[in-house]
């Protein structure tokens, strides 16, 4: 459409041209022409509708409208047309107002078309993927992106942010998706295709339809969660009615393929041919299975149309009826060797229950067929009936075979199972029926010897009776005794659990200690695993006797454990004793001297050792108490407790070893920690700077402290062999007396030796470090090494000038001041070094030199003064 420009000359001012009628009149005619052209063009564009049901048709519509209105809009912006409008406006023409209204409509619709083209262009790529994508994977990936773009359009667009417009847009998208899915599946050829490919195609088509609905609700939820945009309150029936129906049809097709192509083909295989003994019949059935899908291939209606929903439902119901009998056969063949059982059902009766459940299911189907006479009268109905009779016959044969197998086996093994002993002994992990006596050196367990087969036979008997089968008389008798057996089993298991838990609380030493009592308990158990069986009448008395014996043994064990706990508590006290208790600092920062520190540690250790020894001395009395309970003696040297005495003596050795090791480790940690425990002084011992006490003495006191710690074990006297009685002192030679203690063994322990050496080495390193630190004070060595008298005598002989004295005095005064600025405390690891005595000595030596030089200067000055006085007197007299 082209807007013709006026042919008159419009050169000149607008205000002048507007007053010329010959100019205004043709311009008004031209304006009326433009108005008609633009109005007509707008009406035509607004009347147009998309040429198709898809969204691409919508895109084409708005693109065409945009092109048309854009061309008109560009012409209205031409200078000539704008000047015409100005002249008519200036001339106050009656036509200008109508033209302005039309131009305003043109701009409005053009802007709308421009915006819509922009937004629809953002969708166009996704739409082309929906329509022309190479596979369903492309479509599935496209739908989420498409829906997110629609959300953006909903938020930004002024046209598509209204429910009615967005619904129309989504209906076109739904049409695109359903059309794309519809084109993929052709029922006339679907069942002739490769089974896997056909199933995949159906599954992908169904997933695509589900993806459309899923993405819609996901984006809708995002919009609702944001709270900033209006929600998508659309009529879901318009959007999803068709796609939901198509989804259900695709599910039906998938199920149909699964039944026909997978299940039936697996049924009518070699196993069924062997079962029926009629392979030709099975091959004929396979041909009939293929015929099950023929109604699908010959449909006279479109199954994907909602209008045909009723017809499609009838087709599927007919198909399901036909395959029902075949499904039962499939289940039977597949589970023939290992039938699924109901909960708590035994194998044989459970298999028969399963077989009957299949029969009732297939019978129910045939009854439904009989209700419609024409179904059974048809060829297909007769075929179904024949299959039913064949399967029913096989199910009955299966039941009879299972029952006969159970009856014969039960009559054979049940008498043997009832002759089993009540208990079985397990030694070393294997059950034993030996008549040899048991010993506590072996790992012995007792279990109830009620065979699972016996319980299974009881259960089978009850279920076989419920199924209507006759059961053997012996099985019936045993089944009637079930509650009695269960009560006995429960009491036996509780009894044995109590026994095993009790035995589990005993360590090896306690088991040896109680060997006689355990043997006595086993003698009570013996009849349960050698004589009594499940036919015996004395089972109840046996359980009572065993329970009483266990209760008696349990009381003894409890008392033994109480005594053991008392001993363990005493040993724990000994093991946790701190043998290196350090004194607290006096007066805040004042630490004890070296000797005072080690004397304090020794004194506190002596107190603790006395307490430890009292605890240790109480242990034999506790062992004698155990002896009285176990062996009925109180000598402290019962042969029955020999190994038990040795057990506790070994425990004591371990405790003492741990005591020493842990205390030495703690002392070593204190040595290395940067927390001073005592202090020593640095002094000048001409001509050397040393520690007070010196490093050798500190090292000696440290070694002695370590040795005293180890020698604590001398206070713990060993017991005589095979007893818990302390060894008396032994005379070695005439005057020497030796006491056997744990010291000789503990002191040789490699861990203790290692710790003692390590502490000594660390102290050596520390003392060497302090000595090295004191070397820096040797820079003042001339203060005490030079002989003041000789130096002064030599200097006096030289008669130096005053400046020489001034230099020396300043040097020594500076030294005295410098010493006062040195740190007077040096903390290194566990030693605090006091430097004040050394600093005072150095300062005194420096001041001594100052005094000496002062005296010499004073004497020299006096001599000079007296000499000058004499010279003055001589001069005066000579005048």
Beta strands, then each sheet from edge to edge (+ up, - down):
strand 1: 423-427
strand 2: 430-432
strand 3: 444-448
strand 4: 592-593
strand 5: 678-685
strand 6: 688-692
strand 7: 730-732
strand 8: 736-738
strand 9: 825-828
strand 10: 831-834
sheet 1: 2+ 1- 3+
sheet 2: 4+ 5+ 6-
sheet 3: 4+ 5+ 10+ 9-
sheet 4: 7+ 8-
end
